[in-house]
Amino acid sequence: MSDKSVQKRNLIIDKAYDVFALRGYRNVTMKDIVEACEISRGGLYLYFSSTEEIFLAVLEREESKKEETITDAQLKSLSNGELLLLFLKEQKKEILRKKNSLTVAKYEYAFLCREEKKAAPFRKQFETEALVLEKILEKGNISGEFDCENPHEEAGNMMLAIEGMKLCARTMGISENRVDREFMHMMKKFVVED
């Protein structure tokens, strides 16, 4: 793909992100994305054949951005407690984000497309985040910062609670104070007091 083609594809993904964040997944059409990108319908079809294909590209881009959030140097310089707080801070941002969030679109897509292969992006994201959390807990056990009997189980439980808060935030609302209390409750289980 030429540089110009890569730029055009990236523009489509960027603009589509905004459309999906605003309208969800179910209500977005190729026409909506054409209008947001200010390109022809044929121009859009050169790069993507459906809204689903575009949405999956948007999700892939989001996942790669998350991986770039913290550098290896930062990872090495932070304590495990600081890493855990950083991880929870990023989750909190997503929970409380009112605008420009794909949460509604992700859940709509998941409910509309229950096929196993279509659930893969969500399962991968959940498992990746749980694995990051598990590694932080394991390293904290080794350093003595944490006393976590089963890091794998605890990470899974925490991610289930976090996903629940993301859903609650979109359906009935959740305050920042409540999110903080939930995170403190999670951490009390295994953070070693000095």
N, C-alpha and C positions, 0 to 999 in steps of 0.2 A: 504494500500500500504506500502510495506517495505521501509526502509530508502534508500536502494539501488535503488529501483524503483522510489522513489521520486527524487533522485539525477539524474537518467537517464532521467526522464521526464523533469526536470529543464534544463539539458544539451541540450536536443532537443529544448526546447523553446528558450534558449539563442542563440544557433547556428542559429535557424530559424529566429530570430530577424535580425541577420546580413544578412542572405540571402534575406529576404524581403526588408530590408533597401537598399540593393545593387541593387536588380533586380525588385523591385515593387511586386505587387501581381500576376498579370496576367502571368508573365513569370516564375514563380517558380513551380517546379514539386517536387514530392516526392523524385525523384532521386537526385535533387539538395540538399535536406535536408539530405538525407542519406549520400551523399558525405561530406557535411559540418560536420556532426556529427561523421563520420567515424564509422558507425554502419551498420548492414545488413538491407535490406528492411523489412524483417520479424521483426527485432528488433524495427524498427520504427512503424510498424503496431500494435505492442503490445500496444502502447500508443496512437496512433492517426490513424484515418481511412482516412484522406484526408488533403490536403494542407489548405483547408478552416478551418478545425477543429484546425489545428496548428496555423493558423493565428489568429483565435479568442482567442486562449490561449495566444498568444503573446500580443494581445490587452489587454486582462484581466490583464496580468502581468504589462503592462505599466500603466494601470489605477491604480493598487495598488501601484506602485512606486510613482506616482504623489501624492497619498494620504499621503505617508510617507515623502514628501519633507519638510514639516514644522511641528514641534512638537507642542503639546498643550501649553507647557511652552513658546515657542517662540510666539505663537498666543497671549497669555496673556500679554507678555512684549512689544509688538509692538503697536505703534499708528495705527489708521486706515489708515492714509496716508502712513505709512511704509508698512502696509499690502498690500495696493493697489500697491505700487511700487514693492514689492516683487512678487505679482501676475503678474504684467506686465513684470517684468524681466524674469520670467519663460516662459511667452508667447513669449517674444522676442527671447529667446534662441531657442525655437522651430521654430519660423519663420525663423531665420537666419542660423539654423543648415544645413550645406551643406552635411555632411556625417552622416551616421548612423541614418537617419530619416525615419520614417515609413509614412511620409505624402503622398508620391506618391502611396505607396501600399494601404493606407487607401482610397484614392480617387478612385483608380482603382477598389478596392473591392466594394465601394459604387456604382460606375457606372455600374459594371458588375452584381451586385446582388441587384436589385432594390426592392426586396420583403420587405414588412414592417418589418418582424421579423429580416431580415438581416441588416436593417438600425438601429436597436435598439442600438448596441454598440456606434455608432456615435452620435445618438440622446442623449443617456445617458451621454456620455462624454461632449457634448455641454451643455446639461442642468445642469450637475454637475458644470461645470466651470462657467456658467451663475449664478447659485445659489450662489456659493462662492462669486462672484463679487457683487451680489445683497446684500448679508449679510454684506460685507465690506461697501458698500454704505449706507445701513440702519444704521449700527453702527456709521459710520461717520456723518450721519445726527444727530443722538442722541448726539454725543459728540461735535457737532458744527464744526467739521473739514470740513464737506461737506454741500452743499446746493443742494441736488438732489431731485427734485420734485417727480420723479417716479423711484425709484431704480430698480424695476423689468424691466421696459421698457428700461432704460438706460443700464442695464447689458446685456440685449438681444442685443441691438444695438451695444454695444462694442464687444460682442463675434462674431457678424456677421462681423464686420470690421476686427477683429483679424483673423477669418477664411479666409476672403478674402485676407489678407496679406500673410497667409500661402500658399494659392494657387498661388498668384502672385509671391512669392519667388521661387516657383518651375517652373513656366511657363515663366515668363519674367524677373525675378530678382527684388530684392528690396534692397536698401541700408540700412545700420544700421541707417544712418542719417534720412532717410525717415520714418523708423519705429519709431524712437524717436519723430519726428515731429507729426506723427499720434497719438501717445500716449499723447503727450502734448496737442494736440487739444482736445482729448477726456476728459482729466482731467480738462482743462480750464472751461468746462461747469459747474462743480460743486465744485471744490476745493475753499474753502473760503480763501481769501487773508487776512493776518494779517494787 
